[in-house]
Amino acid sequence: MEGIVNKYLADLEREKALKNKKRKINITDTTLRDAHQSLLATRLRTSDMLPIAEKIDKAGYWSVEMWGGATFDSSMRYLKEDPWERIRLLKEHMPHTPFQMLLRGQNLVGYRHYADDIVEKFVERAVENGINIFRIFDALNDFRNIKTAVKATLKNGGKVEGTICYTISPVHNNSLFVDLGKRLEDMGCDTICIKDMAGLLSPYDAFDLISELKKSISVPLHLHTHDTSGMSVATYVKAVEAGIDIVDTAVSALASGTSQPPVETFINIMDCSSKYYVDLNTELISEISDYFREVRKKYKLFESEYTGVDPAVLIYQIPGGMTSNLASQLNEQQALGKMKAVLQEVPKVRKEFGYPPLVTPMSQIVGTQAALNVVTGERYKVITTETRNYLKGLYGKPPAPIDEDVRKKAIGDEEFIERRPADLLEPELDKLTAEVGDKARGIDDILLYALFPKVALDFFEARAKGIAPEELAAQEKGTVPEIQEEATMAHLAPSEFNIKLHGEKYHVKVGGMGHPGEGGRPFFIYVDDQLQEVLVESLVEVVPSISGVIDARSTGHSIRPKAKEVGDVTTPMPGAVVRIKVKVGDKVEAGDTVLIVEAMKMENEVHTPISGVVEKIYVSEGDSVNPDEVLVQVRDV
């Protein structure tokens, strides 16, 4: 036994000596943030993270990315969770591994620029709650938009990972990226990240770019990519050869496709090298992956056919997280069948917008505008508020000139803003604190409201009432929930029934339905086993939940008349009313904004088609609305 032990110890010493001759490659794990954002539409709940958190903490990662990006508003919007509480709960289970978040510079975790005092307070609170490393980027690589966040992070004791958003276009090249890297180091960044959000960076391009960067900067270099194009593992290998210090991976259960490369694969490749090594606990990683493989089954409802490997990403350049979210959003609009057309529209919009890198919020702005162009059937018929703001210069300087025809259609003769956009913003924190009042429990709640007013208010209400999050797939249990109350049954839409008409009894069964046309939607029904086709023009529709129960809120639009008159204001897409800009009796001019409707996470202005007087308003703020309903009635005088 003593001989065996001695041999084991000798082997460990030899291994240690061998490793000392190798260069260590550090790993950031993205399983708790970007991985599920990319594959599961950001739906992973904190309750499914906590049981495995302690093992993740012991695996040996350089950092764990577990916050930021879309996880912030999704926590409130869908999960009815406090995103601040997620940090605190995970920190209790993971005290040893640095926590990392994704911060969109002046956009923080939202889709617009916030005033400097909001940025400063948000960073302060993030550090206080447990974030250690801030990966800070600007979607346009306009570093005027990250300077406040960088200064605030350093002031509060956090580490700054300055970020270069990598993309391919006629105006992007290695010389530009190297210059960006130098500027980030000069700003005091502790590390620098190449953020390849769409998986566009090829292996040999990675080698060339990283080689050039390593000649020009002295701080550690971090590479983030997605496997959307299928190149990511090879890209990492060439990146290592070029001198990369840290790479992002996910456990295999939530890796590949639009997510990050699998850590297990990368470890095995490094184990075969005589020059490099990864120091992680592979047994724990195997357990972690097995755990998430089972957990993933619960989120089947949020899986999409658009999250696998797709080399066409090199054409449309949609990043991983955006692909799954765009598919989810189109599905909510009952327009998933138009996904291909939307993806083809994206590069057209991007070119017209001056080739912005497609990372949030630009991926959301460009992707949503492309979707609106397709879904409405007319390019730029509907222009989101965020699109208008971008074309005004309120997001910063585009990499290339904006198409003048598109700009004029959106903002007319308004001048493009050349200043740092945040310089135009007055301090917001005190005003918003007073505005939200006692609905907020403290500063963290105030910041929730500052970033996402409507979402936050809905969350506060849900939290107070104890409203549960959206349902997971009923299929996971292999059962369909039973109808428990007779009262509930009255709200169900029957699909098979007997009717009596003029004393005659008929057995009716709905067999299916077709796509709506000019005359209505065709339904195929069996009347006493004889198949009939009927054309139905829907005036009121109800939509059952996953459990088969009709949510009373889904029928709320039934009191609104169907649009018939030229002055009937409607929304082009289903959404929720964020703001009402007019009141009854107001005089309006054709084209004036009367409502703001949120659809696909973007705010859309709804305009009056005619000049006149507001006669009736059929909606309230917070109402869900659908196309063809009259929202505001304007009459010519």
C-alpha positions in Angstrom: 0.0 0.0 0.0 2.8 2.4 0.9 4.4 1.8 -2.5 1.1 2.6 -4.3 0.8 5.8 -2.3 4.3 6.9 -3.0 3.8 6.2 -6.7 0.6 8.3 -6.7 2.4 11.1 -5.0 5.3 10.9 -7.4 2.9 11.0 -10.3 1.3 14.1 -8.9 4.7 15.8 -8.6 5.5 14.9 -12.2 2.1 16.2 -13.3 2.7 19.4 -11.4 6.2 19.8 -12.9 4.7 19.2 -16.4 2.0 21.7 -15.8 4.5 24.3 -14.7 5.9 24.1 -18.2 2.5 24.6 -19.7 0.4 27.7 -20.0 -2.9 27.7 -18.1 -6.0 28.6 -19.9 -8.7 30.0 -17.6 -12.4 29.4 -18.1 -15.5 31.5 -17.5 -18.7 29.4 -17.2 -21.8 30.9 -18.9 -24.3 28.2 -18.0 -26.2 30.4 -15.6 -26.6 33.4 -18.0 -25.7 33.4 -21.7 -26.2 29.6 -22.2 -29.9 29.5 -21.2 -30.4 33.0 -22.7 -29.3 31.5 -26.0 -31.0 28.2 -25.9 -34.1 28.6 -23.6 -35.1 32.2 -24.2 -33.7 33.3 -20.8 -36.2 31.3 -18.8 -34.0 29.3 -16.4 -35.3 30.0 -12.8 -33.2 30.6 -9.8 -34.8 27.6 -8.1 -33.2 25.4 -10.7 -29.8 27.0 -10.2 -29.4 26.7 -6.5 -29.3 22.9 -6.1 -26.2 22.7 -8.2 -24.6 26.0 -7.3 -22.2 24.7 -4.7 -20.7 22.2 -7.2 -20.2 24.9 -9.7 -18.5 26.9 -7.0 -16.0 24.1 -6.5 -15.3 23.3 -10.1 -12.4 25.8 -10.4 -13.7 28.4 -12.9 -12.0 31.8 -13.3 -15.4 33.3 -13.0 -19.1 32.4 -13.4 -21.3 34.7 -15.6 -24.6 34.5 -13.9 -26.3 38.0 -14.3 -26.9 40.8 -16.7 -28.0 40.8 -20.3 -31.6 39.7 -20.8 -31.7 37.9 -17.5 -32.6 41.1 -15.7 -35.9 42.0 -17.3 -36.8 38.4 -18.0 -36.6 37.6 -14.3 -39.3 40.1 -13.7 -41.3 39.8 -16.9 -41.7 36.0 -17.0 -40.3 34.4 -13.9 -41.7 36.9 -11.3 -38.3 36.9 -9.7 -36.3 39.8 -8.2 -33.0 39.8 -10.2 -31.2 41.4 -7.3 -32.3 38.5 -5.1 -30.8 36.0 -7.6 -27.3 37.5 -7.0 -27.7 37.2 -3.2 -29.1 33.7 -3.2 -26.4 32.4 -5.5 -23.7 34.2 -3.5 -24.8 32.3 -0.4 -24.2 29.0 -2.3 -21.1 30.2 -4.3 -18.9 32.3 -2.0 -15.6 31.4 -3.6 -16.0 31.9 -7.4 -16.0 35.5 -8.8 -19.4 36.5 -10.2 -19.4 38.2 -13.6 -22.2 40.2 -15.3 -22.8 41.6 -18.8 -23.3 45.4 -18.7 -24.4 47.3 -21.8 -22.5 50.5 -20.9 -24.9 53.5 -20.7 -27.8 51.1 -21.5 -27.0 49.0 -18.4 -29.3 46.0 -18.8 -32.0 47.9 -20.8 -32.6 49.2 -24.3 -32.0 53.0 -23.9 -29.4 55.3 -22.5 -29.9 56.1 -18.8 -28.6 59.2 -17.0 -25.2 59.0 -15.4 -26.6 59.0 -11.8 -28.6 55.9 -12.7 -25.5 54.2 -14.1 -23.5 55.1 -11.1 -26.0 53.9 -8.6 -26.7 50.7 -10.5 -23.0 49.7 -10.5 -22.7 50.5 -6.8 -25.7 48.3 -6.0 -24.5 45.5 -8.2 -21.1 45.4 -6.4 -22.9 45.6 -3.0 -25.1 42.7 -4.0 -22.2 40.5 -5.1 -21.0 41.2 -8.6 -17.2 41.1 -8.9 -16.4 41.4 -12.7 -18.2 43.7 -15.1 -18.0 42.9 -18.8 -18.8 46.4 -20.1 -19.5 47.0 -23.8 -21.2 49.5 -26.1 -23.1 48.0 -29.0 -21.5 50.5 -31.4 -18.0 50.3 -29.9 -18.6 54.0 -29.0 -16.5 54.2 -25.8 -18.0 57.5 -24.8 -20.9 55.3 -23.8 -19.0 53.1 -21.4 -16.8 55.6 -19.6 -19.3 56.3 -16.7 -19.8 52.6 -16.1 -16.0 51.9 -16.1 -15.3 54.7 -13.7 -18.1 53.6 -11.4 -16.9 50.0 -11.4 -13.4 50.9 -10.5 -14.6 53.4 -7.8 -16.7 50.7 -6.1 -14.0 48.0 -6.1 -15.2 45.9 -9.1 -13.0 44.6 -11.9 -13.6 46.0 -15.4 -13.5 43.8 -18.5 -13.6 46.2 -21.3 -15.1 44.8 -24.4 -14.7 44.9 -28.2 -17.8 43.9 -30.1 -16.6 41.8 -33.0 -18.5 41.8 -36.3 -17.9 41.5 -40.0 -18.7 44.4 -42.3 -17.1 46.5 -45.0 -16.0 49.0 -42.3 -14.7 46.6 -39.6 -11.1 45.2 -39.7 -8.3 44.1 -37.4 -6.7 47.5 -37.4 -9.8 49.0 -35.9 -10.2 46.3 -33.3 -6.5 46.7 -32.2 -7.1 50.4 -31.8 -10.2 49.7 -29.7 -8.1 47.3 -27.5 -5.5 50.0 -26.9 -8.1 52.5 -25.9 -9.7 50.1 -23.4 -6.4 49.5 -21.7 -5.8 53.2 -21.5 -9.2 53.5 -19.8 -7.9 51.3 -16.9 -9.6 48.0 -17.8 -8.3 45.0 -15.9 -9.0 42.6 -18.8 -10.2 43.0 -22.4 -12.8 40.8 -24.0 -13.4 40.1 -27.7 -17.1 39.6 -27.8 -18.1 37.5 -30.8 -21.8 37.5 -30.1 -22.9 35.7 -33.3 -20.2 33.2 -33.8 -18.7 34.9 -36.8 -15.0 34.7 -35.8 -13.3 32.0 -37.8 -10.3 30.1 -36.4 -7.6 31.8 -38.6 -9.2 35.2 -38.2 -9.1 34.7 -34.5 -5.4 33.7 -34.6 -4.5 36.9 -36.6 -6.6 39.2 -34.5 -5.4 37.9 -31.1 -1.8 37.9 -32.3 -2.1 41.5 -33.2 -3.8 42.4 -29.9 -1.2 40.6 -27.8 1.5 42.8 -29.4 -0.3 46.0 -28.4 -1.9 45.4 -25.0 -0.5 43.9 -21.7 -3.6 43.0 -19.8 -5.2 39.5 -20.0 -7.3 38.8 -23.1 -10.6 37.1 -22.9 -12.6 35.5 -25.8 -16.3 35.1 -25.9 -18.0 33.3 -28.8 -21.1 31.2 -29.8 -21.2 28.0 -31.7 -23.9 29.2 -34.1 -21.7 28.8 -37.2 -20.1 25.5 -35.9 -16.6 27.0 -35.8 -16.3 27.8 -32.1 -14.2 24.9 -30.8 -11.7 25.3 -33.7 -11.7 29.1 -33.1 -10.8 28.5 -29.4 -7.9 26.2 -30.4 -6.4 28.8 -32.7 -7.1 31.5 -30.1 -5.1 29.6 -27.5 -2.2 29.2 -30.0 -2.3 33.0 -30.5 -2.1 33.7 -26.8 -5.6 34.0 -25.4 -5.8 33.9 -21.6 -9.5 33.2 -20.9 -12.3 31.6 -22.9 -16.1 31.3 -22.2 -17.7 27.9 -22.2 -20.9 26.2 -20.9 -21.4 22.6 -19.7 -22.4 20.3 -22.5 -26.0 20.1 -21.5 -26.5 23.7 -22.3 -23.7 24.2 -24.9 -23.3 24.3 -28.7 -25.6 25.8 -31.3 -26.4 29.4 -30.3 -24.8 28.8 -26.9 -21.1 28.6 -26.1 -18.7 25.7 -26.8 -18.9 22.8 -24.4 -16.3 22.9 -21.6 -15.8 19.2 -21.6 -14.7 19.2 -25.3 -12.3 22.1 -24.7 -10.7 20.4 -21.7 -10.2 17.2 -23.6 -8.5 19.1 -26.4 -6.2 20.9 -24.0 -5.4 17.6 -22.2 -3.9 16.4 -25.5 -1.6 19.4 -25.7 2.0 19.6 -24.4 1.8 23.4 -24.2 -1.5 24.2 -22.5 -3.8 23.0 -19.7 -7.1 23.7 -18.0 -7.3 23.2 -14.2 -10.9 22.2 -13.6 -12.6 19.4 -11.6 -13.9 17.3 -14.5 -15.8 14.9 -12.2 -17.8 17.9 -10.8 -18.4 19.3 -14.3 -19.8 15.9 -15.4 -22.2 16.0 -12.4 -23.2 19.6 -13.3 -23.9 18.7 -16.9 -25.9 15.7 -15.9 -28.0 17.9 -13.6 -28.7 20.5 -16.3 -29.5 17.8 -18.8 -32.5 16.8 -16.6 -33.4 20.4 -15.8 -33.5 21.3 -19.5 -36.4 19.0 -20.0 -38.6 21.2 -17.9 -38.0 24.1 -20.3 -39.0 22.3 -23.5 -41.7 24.9 -24.2 -39.0 27.5 -24.8 -36.8 25.4 -27.1 -36.7 26.5 -30.7 -35.6 25.0 -34.0 -33.5 28.1 -34.5 -30.9 27.5 -31.7 -28.8 24.8 -33.5 -25.8 25.1 -35.7 -26.6 27.3 -38.7 -23.8 28.5 -41.0 -26.2 31.0 -42.5 -25.5 33.2 -39.4 -22.5 34.4 -41.4 -25.1 36.1 -43.6 -27.6 37.5 -41.2 -25.3 37.8 -38.1 -28.1 37.4 -35.4 -26.4 36.6 -32.1 -27.2 33.5 -30.1 -29.5 35.0 -27.5 -31.4 37.1 -30.0 -32.1 34.1 -32.3 -34.1 32.2 -29.6 -35.7 35.3 -28.3 -36.7 36.5 -31.8 -38.2 33.1 -32.5 -40.1 33.2 -29.2 -41.4 36.8 -29.9 -42.5 35.9 -33.4 -44.3 32.9 -32.0 -46.2 35.2 -29.6 -47.2 37.2 -32.6 -48.4 34.0 -34.3 -45.8 34.7 -37.0 -43.1 32.1 -36.5 -43.6 31.0 -40.0 -42.1 34.3 -41.1 -38.8 33.7 -39.3 -36.8 33.0 -42.4 -38.1 36.1 -44.1 -37.2 38.1 -41.0 -33.6 36.7 -41.0 -33.3 37.7 -44.6 -34.5 41.2 -43.8 -32.0 41.7 -41.0 -28.8 42.3 -43.1 -30.8 44.8 -45.2 -31.8 46.8 -42.2 -28.3 46.5 -40.7 -26.8 48.0 -43.9 -29.3 50.8 -43.9 -28.5 51.5 -40.3 -24.7 51.9 -40.9 -23.5 48.3 -40.1 -23.9 48.3 -36.3 -22.6 45.2 -34.5 -25.6 43.0 -33.8 -25.4 42.9 -30.0 -28.0 44.1 -27.5 -29.5 46.6 -27.8 -28.7 46.9 -31.5 -29.5 43.3 -32.2 -32.9 43.9 -30.6 -33.5 47.2 -32.5 -32.4 45.9 -35.9 -34.1 42.5 -35.3 -37.4 44.0 -34.2 -37.4 46.5 -37.0 -36.8 43.7 -39.5 -39.6 41.7 -37.9 -42.0 44.7 -38.2 -41.0 45.2 -41.8 -42.0 41.6 -42.6 -45.0 41.1 -40.3 -46.7 44.4 -41.3 -46.0 43.7 -45.0 -44.4 47.1 -45.6 -40.9 48.2 -44.9 -40.8 50.9 -42.2 -44.6 51.2 -42.1 -44.1 50.9 -38.3 -41.0 52.3 -36.8 -40.2 51.6 -33.1 -39.3 54.4 -30.7 -35.8 52.8 -30.3 -35.3 52.8 -34.1 -36.1 56.5 -34.2 -33.8 57.2 -31.3 -30.9 55.3 -32.9 -31.4 57.2 -36.2 -31.3 60.5 -34.3 -28.0 59.6 -32.8 -29.2 58.8 -29.3 -27.3 55.6 -29.1 -24.0 57.0 -30.3 -22.1 57.1 -33.5 -22.8 54.4 -36.1 -19.8 52.6 -37.7 -20.9 53.8 -41.2 -23.3 56.4 -42.6 -27.0 55.7 -42.2 -29.2 55.4 -45.3 -30.6 58.9 -45.8 -34.0 57.7 -47.1 -34.5 55.5 -44.1 -33.4 58.3 -41.7 -35.7 60.9 -43.3 -38.6 58.5 -43.2 -38.0 57.9 -39.4 -37.1 61.4 -38.2 -37.7 63.8 -41.1 -35.4 66.8 -41.1 -34.2 66.4 -37.5 -30.4 66.7 -37.2 -28.2 63.8 -36.1 -26.9 64.3 -32.5 -23.1 64.3 -32.5 -22.6 64.7 -28.7 -22.3 61.8 -26.2 -26.0 60.9 -25.9 -26.0 60.8 -22.1 -24.8 64.4 -21.9 -28.4 65.3 -23.0 -29.9 63.5 -20.0 -30.7 65.2 -16.8 -30.2 63.3 -13.5 -33.1 60.8 -13.1 -32.8 59.1 -9.8 -34.5 61.6 -7.5 -37.4 62.1 -9.9 -38.0 58.4 -10.4 -37.7 57.7 -6.6 -40.6 60.2 -6.1 -42.5 58.8 -9.0 -42.5 55.2 -7.9 -43.2 56.1 -4.3 -44.1 53.4 -1.8 -44.5 50.8 -4.6 -40.7 50.3 -4.2 -39.3 48.6 -1.1 -35.9 50.3 -1.4 -33.1 51.5 -3.8 -32.9 48.1 -5.7 -36.6 48.3 -6.5 -36.2 51.9 -7.5 -33.6 50.8 -10.0 -35.9 48.1 -11.3 -38.4 50.8 -12.0 -35.9 53.2 -13.5 -34.8 50.6 -16.1 -38.1 48.9 -16.9 -41.0 51.0 -15.5 -44.0 49.0 -16.8 -42.3 45.6 -16.3 -41.3 46.6 -12.8 -44.7 47.8 -11.8 -46.3 44.6 -13.0 -43.7 42.7 -11.1 -44.3 44.6 -7.9 -48.0 43.9 -8.2 -47.4 40.2 -8.9 -45.0 40.0 -6.0 -47.5 41.5 -3.6 -50.3 39.1 -4.8 -48.0 36.1 -4.9 -48.7 35.5 -8.6 -46.8 32.5 -9.9 -44.4 32.6 -13.0 -45.5 31.5 -16.4 -46.2 27.8 -16.7 -43.6 25.4 -17.8 -44.5 22.7 -20.4 -47.4 20.5 -19.2 -45.9 17.7 -21.3 -43.0 17.3 -18.9 -45.3 15.5 -16.5 -46.9 13.4 -19.3 -50.3 14.7 -18.3 -52.8 17.4 -19.1 -54.0 19.3 -16.0 -57.5 18.4 -14.9 -60.3 20.9 -14.8 -61.0 21.1 -11.1 -63.9 23.6 -10.9 -67.2 23.7 -12.8 -66.8 27.5 -13.0 -63.6 27.1 -14.8 -65.2 24.7 -17.3 -67.6 27.4 -18.4 -64.7 29.4 -19.8 -63.5 26.6 -22.1 -64.1 26.7 -25.8 -65.7 23.4 -26.9 -64.3 21.4 -29.8 -66.9 18.7 -29.8 -70.6 19.1 -28.9 -74.3 18.5 -29.6 -76.5 21.3 -30.8 -80.2 21.6 -31.3 -81.5 23.7 -34.1 -85.2 24.0 -35.0 -85.9 20.8 -33.0 -83.2 18.8 -34.8 -80.2 17.5 -32.9 -76.7 17.5 -34.6 -73.3 16.1 -33.4 -70.6 18.6 -34.2 -66.8 18.2 -34.0 -64.2 20.7 -35.0 -61.6 18.9 -37.1 -59.1 21.8 -37.8 -58.7 25.2 -39.3 -56.8 26.8 -42.1 -54.9 30.1 -42.6 -57.0 33.3 -42.5 -57.8 35.0 -45.8 -59.8 38.0 -47.0 -63.1 36.4 -46.2 -62.1 35.0 -42.8 -60.5 31.8 -41.5 -61.7 28.4 -42.9 -62.7 25.8 -40.2 -63.2 22.1 -41.0 -66.0 20.6 -38.9 -67.8 17.3 -38.9 -71.6 17.5 -38.7 -73.0 14.0 -38.0 -69.7 12.7 -39.3 -70.0 14.6 -42.6 -67.0 16.9 -43.2 -67.9 20.5 -43.9 -65.8 23.6 -44.6 -67.1 26.9 -43.1 -65.6 30.4 -43.4 -65.5 32.3 -40.1 -64.9 36.0 -39.6 -63.8 36.3 -36.0 -65.2 39.2 -34.0 -64.1 37.9 -30.6 -61.6 35.2 -30.0 -60.4 33.5 -26.7 -57.0 31.9 -26.3 -56.6 29.0 -23.7 -53.5 28.8 -21.6 -51.2 25.8 -21.6 -53.6 24.1 -19.1 -56.5 24.6 -21.4 -58.1 27.3 -19.3 -59.2 30.6 -20.8 -57.5 33.6 -19.0 -60.2 36.2 -18.6 -57.7 38.8 -19.6 -57.4 37.3 -23.0 -61.0 38.3 -23.7 -60.7 41.8 -22.5 -60.5 43.2 -26.0 -64.0 41.9 -26.8 -65.6 45.2 -25.7 -63.6 47.1 -28.3 -65.3 47.6 -31.7 -63.7 46.2 -34.8 -62.0 48.9 -36.9 -64.1 50.2 -39.8 -63.7 53.9 -40.1 -60.7 55.7 -41.5 -60.1 57.4 -38.1 -60.1 54.2 -36.1 -56.6 53.9 -34.6 -55.3 50.3 -34.4 -52.0 48.6 -33.6 -50.2 46.6 -36.3 -49.0 44.0 -33.8 -50.3 42.5 -30.6 -48.8 44.1 -27.5 -49.4 46.1 -24.4 -50.3 49.7 -24.0 -47.4 51.5 -22.3 -48.6 55.1 -22.5 -51.6 57.0 -23.7 -50.5 60.4 -25.2 -54.0 61.9 -25.8 -57.3 62.4 -24.0 -60.8 62.7 -25.2 -61.4 66.1 -26.8 -57.8 66.6 -27.9 -57.2 67.9 -31.4 -54.6 65.8 -33.3 -52.9 66.0 -36.7 -52.5 63.1 -39.1 -49.4 61.2 -38.0 -49.4 62.3 -34.4 -48.5 59.7 -31.8 -51.6 58.8 -29.7 -50.4 55.6 -28.0 -47.1 53.7 -27.2 -47.5 50.0 -27.5 -44.8 47.5 -26.4 -44.4 44.6 -28.7 -41.4 42.2 -29.0 -39.8 44.1 -26.1 -39.7 47.3 -28.1 -41.9 50.4 -27.8 -43.9 51.2 -30.9 -45.6 54.5 -31.6 -49.2 54.2 -32.8 -50.3 57.2 -34.9 -53.6 58.6 -35.9 -54.2 58.2 -39.7 -56.3 61.4 -39.9 -56.5 64.9 -38.4 -59.4 65.5 -36.1 -60.6 65.2 -32.5 -60.2 62.3 -30.1 -63.8 61.1 -29.6 -63.2 57.9 -27.6 -60.4 56.0 -26.0 -61.0 52.3 -25.6 -57.9 51.3 -23.7 -56.0 52.0 -20.5 -52.3 51.8 -19.8 -51.3 48.2 -19.2 -54.0 46.7 -21.4 -53.2 44.0 -23.9 -54.3 44.9 -27.4 -54.6 43.2 -30.8 -54.7 44.3 -34.4 -58.1 45.4 -35.9 -59.4 46.6 -32.6 -60.2 50.2 -32.2 -57.9 51.6 -29.6 -58.6 55.3 -30.1 -61.4 56.8 -32.2 -60.5 60.0 -34.1 -63.2 61.8 -36.0 -62.8 64.6 -38.6 -64.4 67.9 -37.7 
